[in-house]
Amino acid sequence: MNQIASLFGGTLPAIVATGDCAQIRFLEFFTANIRNPNTRKAYMRAAVDFMEWCAERGINSLPAVQPVHVAAWIEDLGQSHAVPTVKLRLAAIRHLFDWMVTGQVMPSNPAHAVRGPSYATKKGKTPVLSPEEARHLLTSIPVDTISGKRDRALIGLMTYSFARIGAALSMGVRDVFVQNRRLWVRLREKGGKNHEMPCHHSLEAYLDDYMEAAGLRDHPRSPLFQTIGRGTGVLSESPLPQANAYAMIQRRAKAAGIDTAVCCHTFRATGITAYLKNGGTLEKAANMANHASTRTTQLYDRRSDEVSLDEVERILI
């Protein structure tokens, strides 16, 4: 609750401060209704933007918001933000207003009458590494320290199990377990789903090496990926924050001489593409990545990039 209020300078915006019911309902939307922290953060950002826009135009109560106001806000957003961002923020406001309507704070949802901009894509924008680059990155990480073993295990996990960074960092030691003589990992994905995957033999070696060196096997409830204590070189029992994981990936990629602008999601896309290139099916890839639809998985399929490159090289001048 304090985190939400802090976005508005420590106090809630005037547009929701018109009554106790509106304030409570607004806070409940973010604290009790949205479980995923990433979704909560994105929706909070959208609410901040819309509330500030309304305040600048003298709109000081939720019932006063009309479809024309939402449409004008969307139009303004479209001039400075990408289409997916605009659509996400409109969806956030729709959900927020639905929550307000069911709580009898607003008579109707003005965002329902507003259409977002059209957007269609068949390929995602996440940077992808070639199998050779991914292998080089993993083998280039020095593993004479706990941090090196941890970093290799984390990057290997995202590559070989298609794990999202959020799911990887939320793992506990007990989420790595043996089943049918093979090491498995348990990932807590979007919507609170538990997703279990057997480990690739390389990932099994990375995890075993890291957990053995760090002495994690006797602490099943500890976070799997932890920060390193300052000046000690040992694990701190604190989970590794996502911002730290991103900085680590940038540092390891630069040290390996990789010019691709990698991010945390790069390894998920790299693993899926490598799987499909080696004869894997789209349906099984979707299941392994815990995608609800193969259409989402197709966004990670970059096999066509190599076809395009081969054709470009036919231009012999």
N, C-alpha and C positions, 0 to 999 in steps of 0.2 A: 504494500500500500504506500509506504514511504517512497519507494522507487518510482511509482507512478506519479505521485504528487510532486516529486522533485523535478520531473520534466516540465512542470508548469511553474517553476520558481518556488516550489514549496507549498503552493496552494493550488487547488483545483481551478480550472478555468471558469469564468463567470457564466458561461453558457450552461454549465451543469451545476452551478452553485445556487440555482433558483429555489431549491427545496431539498429536504433531507432525502426524500425518495430518489430523486435524480442523482444525488451524490452517491448514495449507497449502491444504486443500480449500476452506475458508471464504474465504481471500484470493483464490484462483484464481477463485472464482465471480464476484467483483466485478471483478477485474482482467483476466481472460482470457476469461470467458464472456459478459459483457455489453458490447456495443460502444457502444450509445447512451448518451451521458453523462446524459441526462435520466432514462432508465430506471434507470441505475446509481444515481443520486441517490435516486430514489423507492424502489428496492429496499433501499438502505442504510438509509433512514429506517424502513422496515418492519422490517428486521432489528434495528435499534437498539431499537425499541419492544418487539418480542417478547422480545429477550434481557433487557431490563430487567424486563419483566413476569415472566419466568421466575425471575430472580434474587431478586425480592421474595418469591417463593413457594418458595424453596429447591430449585428444579429446577436441578441443577448439571452435567448432561451431556446431550448430544443424544439418546442412546438412551433416556433417561428420559422424553423428551417423548411424551405420549400424545394421541390425538385429543381426549380430554376437555379437555386443557389448551389446545389450539388453539381449541376451541369456546368455552371460557370467555373466552379473550383476545378473540375476535371479538365476543362478547356485550358485553364491557366497551368495546370500540372503538365499537360501535354506539350507545352512550349519549352519546358526545362527538364523533363524526365523521359526516360524510355517508356515505350508502350507497356511492357510487362509490369513496370513499376506503377504506372497509372492504373492498370487493371487490378493490381494487388491492393492499392489504396482504396479504390472504389469498393472492392469486395470487403475490406475491413470496415468501412463505414456502413455498408449494408448490414453486416453482421451486428455491429454495434447498435444500429437503429432498430433492428429486429428485437434485440435484447431489451431495448428501451420500450418498444411497443408492447411486448409481452408483460413488462413491468408496469404498464399503464402510465408511463412517463410521457409518451408521445402518442397521438391518436392514430398515426399511420407512418409508414416508412417512406420518406421522400426520395431515398436513393433507389428504390425499386423501379421507378419510372425512367431512370437515367441509364443510357447504354454507354458502355465503355468503348474505347477505340478498338478496331479490328486488329487482330494479330494472329499470324500463323507461321509456324516454323517446323521444318522437318529435321533440323540438326541443331543441337545445342551449341553454346559458345564456350563451354568449358575447355581450356587447353588440355590437350592429350599428349602423352609421351609415347614414343615408339617403344616396343618391347626392349630394344637394345638400350635406349636411354634409361628406361625404368630399371633394368638390370644393372646398368652402370651406376646409377644413383645409389641403389641398395648396397652394392659391393664397395662403393667408395667411402661409405660411412665408417670411420674408425671405431672398432668395437673393443678397444682396450679400456674403456670406461663404462660406467653404468649408463651415463647419458647416451652414449653411442649405441649401446645395446637397446635401450628404450626407444630411441628414435628409429632405428632400423625395424624394430618390432611394430611400431605404430604405422610407419609407412607401408611395411609389408602387409599388415592387417587390412588397411584400406585398399591395397592393390589386389590381394588374393581373395578377400572375402567380400569385396565391393561395399565395404562398410562406410557409412556417412561419418564424418568427423565427430558429430555430436554423439552418435551411438558408440563410437570407439572410445571416446574420452569418458563416457559414463560407465564403462565396464568396471566390474570388480574382479579381483583375482579369482573368485569362485565362478566367474563367467567363462573361464578357460578350464575345460574338463575333458576327461577321457571317456570315450564311448566306443564300443566295438573295436578296441585296441587302437583307436585313432584320436588325436586331439581335436576337440570341437570348440567353437566359440559361440557364446550367446550374446546377441545384440538386441538392445532395446530400441526399436525403431519408432517412426512416427506413429502417433495414435496409441502409444503404450504397448505396441505389439512386441512379443518376444520372437526373435528370429534366430534359429540355430543353424550353424554351417560347419561342415567338417573342414579341417585345415589342409591347405596345400602343403606338400612336404617341406617346401622352403619356409613357409610361414610357421609350420610346426617347429622347425629348427630355430627360427628367430625367437619365438615365444619361449621355448624351453631354455635357450641360452640366457635370455633376459631375466626370466623368473628365477632361474637357478642362481645367477650371479647376484641378483638383488635380494635373495632370500625371501621371496614373496609367498612361497608355497605354504608357509606356516601362518599366513595372515589372510585367510580367504575373504574376509570382509573389507579389506583395504582396497583403495582404488588401484586398478591395474597400472595405469599410466600416471605417474606422480611427478611433481616438480623436484628439482634437485636442490638440496640445502646449500645456502651460500657458504662457500669456503670449505664445505665438508665433502662434497662429491657423492653423497649418499641420498637416498630418497627421503622426502620430507613428510610423507603420509598425506600431503595435500594433493588433490587431483590437478592434473595439468589443465590450465585454462585454454580455451580455444584460441585466443589471441597469441598465447605462447607457442601453441602447436603450429600456427600459421607462420610465425617468425622463425621457428625451427626449420620448417620446410623450405622457406626462402633461403635460409643460411646454408642448408645442406645442398640445395640445388645449385647455388652459386659456387660452393666449394667443389662441386662435381663438374663445373663448367657447362651446365645446362642453360641454354639461352631462352628456352620456352618459359613464358610467364606462368609458372605453376601456381596452383592454389591447393587447398585441402581437398577439393572435389576432383582435382586432376587424376588422382590415383583410382578413384571409383570408375571414372570414365575410361582410364587406361586399361584397367582390369577387364571391364566389359568388352571393350573393343578387341583386346587380345583374345578373349574367350571366343568371340564370334568369328574372328579371323581363323581360328584353329578348328572350325567345324561345329562350334556350339550353336544351339538353336536359340532363337529370339525368345521363345516361350520359357525355356529353362533359365535363360539369362534374367528374365523378368522375375522369375521365382527366386533365384539366387540373390538378386538385388532388392527383393521385397517390394517390387513395383506392383501397383494395383492393375496396371494396364501395360501391354507391350508397346503402346504408343509412347509412353514415357521412356522405356528402354531404348527405343529407336533414336532418341535424342543423343544417346551416348555412343551410338554406332558410327565410327568414323572410317569405316572401310572404304567409303567412296572417295575419301581424300587421296588415297594412294592411286586409285584409278584415275582421278583428275590429274595428278602429278605425272603419271605415265603418259597420258595423252598430251600434256603440255610439252613434254620432252620430244614429242614427234615433230615439233616445229623446228626443223633443221634449217637454220639460216646462218 
